[in-house]
Amino acid sequence: MSIEPMSTPSPREASADLLVDGVIAGYDPGGDGNHGLALLTLRKGKPTKLVAETVQTAEDVLAQLADQDPLIGIGVDTLTCWSTGPGGWRPADRWLRDRYTDVRSSVVSPNSLFGSMGLNGMAVLIAVQQSRPSLVISETHPKVLWRHLAGEKYDYEGNRVLMDTRLARWLGIPVGTTNDHEWDAAVSALALFWGMSGRWSHDLHAEPTEGAERIVSPCGPTHYFWPV
């Protein structure tokens, strides 16, 4: 896999200049008691610690994020923007389904998603962006990311040790998760880290729209960093 520097930055700029001392969060929205949160600490642009936990509500996630100073970015397994086209399908969704045909069922029509993902995820993003407007936000898709990075289908229950070991190797620090919500949050933090550092140059939110659809962005400009 070739790695190229990022091209033209988007309105909310993401670059290696932002990777100094700070925290990148990863968030996997769920129902009550199933919110995965990961906090990746950076020192001089390098990961030094990852803490992953499961919390009760979206409000608990916001309380944790409020304590992080500086919080420089958040990667979230949720829709960070919406489409007005058929089925709510967005360019990023179509791109993933076209290229990962063996796991395309993991890329669900936005109109069919459960409320915990769409509502809690967007609620956290809007709330945190209002208090930290310079925050870098990236959408993530842990299941398809694992397919790309590991070359196999996502199976946390059957491969927990392997998935933690791989994530630890990619980050260069110890990783320990107790459920798939925490792992999804942790890999979401990794995705944003590699996007902000310029290692991942493809932004799926830059894919062109089709027909008369438009993209609506309730929490402002966001990214969808993806490996090339």
Wavefront OBJ file of the C-alpha trace (Angstrom):
o trace
v 0.000 0.000 0.000
v 1.548 3.288 -1.072
v 1.428 6.198 1.360
v 1.333 9.720 0.026
v 1.130 13.105 1.732
v -2.282 14.692 2.029
v -3.359 17.006 -0.742
v -5.436 20.158 -0.380
v -6.720 20.511 3.206
v -10.450 20.776 3.835
v -12.148 23.684 5.645
v -11.319 22.198 9.041
v -7.651 21.648 8.343
v -6.004 18.390 9.342
v -2.236 18.209 9.166
v 0.809 16.953 11.020
v 1.121 20.452 12.514
v -1.866 19.594 14.735
v -0.212 16.459 16.093
v 1.652 17.790 19.082
v 0.638 17.225 22.704
v -3.029 16.405 23.091
v -5.754 13.779 22.964
v -7.572 12.158 20.051
v -10.866 10.544 21.008
v -12.591 7.607 19.368
v -16.296 7.044 19.919
v -18.583 4.116 19.118
v -22.186 5.199 19.816
v -24.527 2.632 21.285
v -27.574 2.234 23.438
v -27.521 2.624 27.218
v -24.443 0.973 28.689
v -22.870 0.360 25.279
v -21.041 3.567 24.410
v -17.412 2.807 23.539
v -14.918 5.603 24.217
v -11.168 5.577 23.557
v -8.719 8.332 24.480
v -5.404 8.325 22.595
v -2.753 10.533 24.191
v -0.091 12.058 21.947
v 3.249 13.499 22.952
v 5.262 15.279 20.273
v 2.940 13.782 17.686
v 3.376 10.159 18.790
v 0.939 7.886 20.648
v 1.945 7.269 24.255
v -1.203 5.835 25.853
v -4.608 4.464 24.906
v -7.431 4.129 27.407
v -10.644 2.434 26.241
v -13.812 2.053 28.278
v -17.551 1.513 28.011
v -19.844 4.178 29.468
v -23.571 4.421 30.069
v -24.830 7.353 27.981
v -23.844 9.969 25.420
v -23.831 12.497 28.274
v -21.139 10.412 29.987
v -19.093 10.589 26.790
v -19.424 14.381 26.714
v -18.383 14.632 30.358
v -15.239 12.622 29.616
v -14.403 14.709 26.558
v -14.837 17.943 28.530
v -11.976 16.864 30.801
v -9.506 16.408 27.920
v -7.191 19.381 27.412
v -6.307 19.771 24.699
v -8.735 17.596 22.784
v -7.574 17.914 19.169
v -9.858 15.518 17.318
v -12.525 12.840 17.452
v -13.153 9.852 15.195
v -16.715 8.549 15.364
v -18.454 5.483 13.978
v -21.519 7.441 12.897
v -22.824 9.510 10.014
v -21.054 12.876 10.261
v -23.115 14.219 7.366
v -26.348 13.312 5.584
v -27.506 13.027 1.977
v -30.838 14.120 0.532
v -30.691 11.450 -2.201
v -32.469 8.073 -2.468
v -32.099 5.936 0.653
v -29.917 8.619 2.175
v -26.945 6.983 0.420
v -23.888 9.229 0.421
v -20.899 9.194 -1.952
v -18.748 7.653 0.813
v -21.242 4.818 1.319
v -21.364 4.001 -2.384
v -17.565 4.093 -2.621
v -17.164 1.587 0.219
v -19.849 -0.764 -1.094
v -18.307 -0.751 -4.574
v -14.804 -1.587 -3.326
v -15.440 -4.010 -0.468
v -18.069 -6.218 -2.039
v -17.566 -9.129 0.386
v -18.516 -6.911 3.357
v -20.786 -4.473 1.557
v -23.682 -5.497 3.810
v -21.817 -3.766 6.651
v -22.381 -0.455 4.864
v -26.046 0.007 5.663
v -28.435 2.429 4.009
v -28.437 5.564 6.188
v -32.240 5.514 6.187
v -32.139 2.077 7.851
v -29.640 2.769 10.662
v -30.562 2.344 14.320
v -31.219 5.483 16.350
v -28.370 4.885 18.815
v -25.798 5.383 16.067
v -27.366 8.299 14.253
v -28.829 10.170 17.223
v -26.201 9.668 19.922
v -23.311 10.018 17.491
v -24.527 13.274 15.990
v -25.621 14.625 19.392
v -22.091 14.200 20.753
v -20.529 15.733 17.642
v -22.761 18.801 17.640
v -22.301 19.376 21.371
v -18.530 18.978 21.357
v -18.091 21.015 18.173
v -20.024 23.918 19.694
v -17.582 24.095 22.587
v -14.467 23.314 20.512
v -15.032 24.666 16.986
v -11.452 23.893 15.876
v -11.828 20.189 16.642
v -10.954 17.853 13.752
v -13.780 15.352 13.163
v -13.611 12.192 11.083
v -16.215 9.550 10.379
v -15.033 5.947 10.673
v -16.268 2.463 9.778
v -14.469 -0.065 12.026
v -15.830 -3.213 10.382
v -14.767 -2.263 6.863
v -11.509 -0.786 8.194
v -10.639 -4.138 9.741
v -11.404 -5.820 6.429
v -9.009 -3.430 4.656
v -6.205 -3.500 7.234
v -6.295 -7.192 8.200
v -7.669 -8.725 5.005
v -10.415 -10.643 6.784
v -13.946 -10.146 8.040
v -14.592 -8.524 11.387
v -15.086 -11.039 14.219
v -14.288 -9.508 17.591
v -15.715 -12.376 19.641
v -13.601 -14.907 17.803
v -10.469 -12.772 17.344
v -10.306 -10.388 20.316
v -6.674 -11.106 21.202
v -5.558 -10.871 17.584
v -7.480 -7.629 17.028
v -6.006 -6.030 20.153
v -2.527 -7.227 19.165
v -2.813 -5.786 15.663
v -4.131 -2.467 16.973
v -1.275 -2.288 19.484
v 1.230 -2.890 16.694
v -0.312 -0.203 14.485
v -0.268 2.342 17.299
v 3.036 1.248 18.818
v 1.595 1.136 22.355
v -0.263 -1.409 24.527
v -3.962 -1.925 23.751
v -6.532 -3.730 25.857
v -10.257 -3.804 25.099
v -13.037 -5.739 26.819
v -15.731 -5.582 24.111
v -16.313 -4.626 20.497
v -17.572 -1.144 21.433
v -14.203 -0.324 22.965
v -12.272 -1.815 20.044
v -14.357 0.126 17.528
v -13.703 3.326 19.473
v -9.977 2.574 19.618
v -9.640 1.929 15.880
v -11.648 5.114 15.269
v -8.988 7.037 17.182
v -6.306 5.292 15.094
v -8.081 6.262 11.864
v -8.136 9.923 12.825
v -4.521 9.802 14.005
v -3.353 8.413 10.666
v -5.544 10.888 8.796
v -4.272 13.899 10.716
v -0.671 12.757 10.346
v -1.074 12.547 6.563
v -0.552 8.801 6.404
v -4.050 8.301 5.007
v -4.566 10.659 2.090
v -8.037 9.681 0.898
v -11.008 11.590 2.324
v -14.253 9.816 1.417
v -16.235 12.987 2.079
v -14.480 14.483 -0.955
v -16.123 11.941 -3.270
v -18.506 13.639 -5.760
v -22.269 13.641 -5.347
v -24.609 12.189 -7.962
v -27.704 13.652 -9.576
v -29.630 16.153 -7.514
v -28.506 14.940 -4.080
v -26.910 17.339 -1.656
v -24.821 16.804 1.471
v -26.068 18.300 4.733
v -23.497 18.760 7.514
v -25.121 19.515 10.890
v -21.808 19.652 12.780
v -19.874 21.550 10.109
v -17.149 20.264 7.766
v -15.887 16.783 8.604
v -13.536 14.190 7.154
v -13.775 10.488 6.419
v -10.104 9.482 6.350
v -9.443 6.211 4.568
v -6.327 4.215 3.607
v -5.340 4.125 -0.061
l 1 2 3 4 5 6 7 8 9 10 11 12 13 14 15 16 17 18 19 20 21 22 23 24 25 26 27 28 29 30 31 32 33 34 35 36 37 38 39 40 41 42 43 44 45 46 47 48 49 50 51 52 53 54 55 56 57 58 59 60 61 62 63 64 65 66 67 68 69 70 71 72 73 74 75 76 77 78 79 80 81 82 83 84 85 86 87 88 89 90 91 92 93 94 95 96 97 98 99 100 101 102 103 104 105 106 107 108 109 110 111 112 113 114 115 116 117 118 119 120 121 122 123 124 125 126 127 128 129 130 131 132 133 134 135 136 137 138 139 140 141 142 143 144 145 146 147 148 149 150 151 152 153 154 155 156 157 158 159 160 161 162 163 164 165 166 167 168 169 170 171 172 173 174 175 176 177 178 179 180 181 182 183 184 185 186 187 188 189 190 191 192 193 194 195 196 197 198 199 200 201 202 203 204 205 206 207 208 209 210 211 212 213 214 215 216 217 218 219 220 221 222 223 224 225 226 227 228
